[in-house]
Structure formats: structure tokens, C-alpha cells
Amino acid sequence: MSAFQWLNEQFSFFGLDVYWSDFLGNILALATVWLALRRLLIAWPVQILGSVLLLIASLNVDLGGNAARQVVIIASASWGWATWKRSREREGAINVRWASWRERSLLLVAMVAGTIAFAALLKSTDASFYPGAPWWMVLADAWIFVGSILAMYTQARRYVEFWFAWLAVDLVGVPLAIHSELYFSGIVYAIFFVMVLIGIRDWASRSKGQEIASPLESAVVVEGRNTPAAEGVPAVPAQGAVEPARDPEPLTDR
């Protein structure tokens, strides 16, 4: 047995046959979400290692879309790592914000168009599940790929919508993973769901004090509220306004 062949072996996990690559990759994926919630730079290298393991697991069960997703996540995580590092050096912390309505619209267009286009590619090449797989399965596989890219992009840009993107991926990922017999992935997706809800609440609370509204409230400008800063440019308080207290919780390399 080669040094890494054991990653393709299965073991019994509470009666379920689980690949070691699937198990270890998802453990690191859980760690990544927790580290992202804490806005720690180390989240990115952990995500890269976890994606390498999940790539191996996806190839074991012929999930072409999910395998391609891991390759893109590895590349995107490298970019996100550099982006967060620059942000910390410039601002002293990893600050988060809601995307603007224009940015949200572009993300929605990318979500729909990207999923349809990638599903057509998977279908034409029989790269998802098996030749002749039904469209709903291929679309689900394609969405997990496209949704993960959008989640990685919004995470790197430090948008609160990052958590909503992962939430949408999880809602499709749980049944798809179970259907593909990646049972541990299905369990982890369910755990992700809870962690994502916590992440939404935490990042949303840290984004207060800006004019860009959450998608759950109307976009109104309150007199005396700080004018949102352009990226890298400090905000200037409105005349007579008291600058709100901030708890930036500086990022560390732990």
C-alpha cells in the first residue's frame, strides 16, 4: 500500500462505510468554518488541505462537479488567503460588511447563469454521476460547484452574504452527498447548516454602522450614521455624530 492509498480505503463509522479522505477532509472543512467565523487567517491553508482530501473522495465516487469544485476552491483559497492578509496589514483587522444591492444582483446572475452553463457542460461530457444521469442530479452537482465559487469569492471580499452562499450550498449538498453514499459528508453538511446560522448572526452584528442594508431590511440612510468607507479609506463620521465603538478583534496567525 502506498503512502496515501489508505485515503481511498473505507472504515465503519457508526455502521456507515466512510472513506478516510471524506472523513478527514470534512473534519478540516468544519475547522475551516469555525476559523472563518473567528476571522483567522489560518482558515485558508486549512481549507486548502481539506479540499485536497475531498478532491480524492469525490474522484472515488465519480462526482465530477464536486471534484472540479475542490480544484477551484484550492485556487480561490490561495487568492482569499492573500486578500485577507493584505486587508489585515492595511486595516489592522479583518472587517466585514454587507454587499451592496448592485453586488447582490451580480451574484444572483452569476449563480443562475453559472449553474446552468456548468450543468450543460457536465451533461454533455457525462462527467457527473453516470452517463444519462437525470438533469436534476446534474444541476445539483453543478450548483454545489458554482455556489462554492461564489461563497469563496464573497468570503475573500468579506461580505456577510458569504454565509448565505454556503447555506444554499448546504441545502443541496446534504441530500446529494447521501445519495452518492458520502455519508460523512452529509452529516458534516448538516453541522455546517448550524454553524452557518451562527456565522450569519456574528458577521451581521459586526457590519453595523454602514448605510448598506441587510437583505432582510430596507436600504435606508439614518441621519447621523457614519458614511461607509471605501475599501482601504477610513470612514468619516457625520457632523455631530458619535463614532460607534468597534471591536475589531484583530486577526492572528494562530
Buried (B, 14 or more C-beta within 10 A) or exposed (E): EEEEEEBBEBEEBEEBEBBBBBBBBBBBBBBBBBBBBBBBBBBBBBBBBBBBBBBBBBBBBBBBBBBBBBBBBBBBBBEBBEBBBEBBEEBEBBBBBBBBEEBBEEBEEBBEEBBBEBBBBBBEEBBBBEEEBEEEBBBBBBBBBBBBBBBBBBBBBBBBBBBBBBBBBBEBBBEBBBEBBBBBBBBBBBBBBEBBEEBBEBBBEBBEBBBBBBEEEEEEEEEEBBEBBEEEEEEEBBEEBEEEEEEEEEBEEE
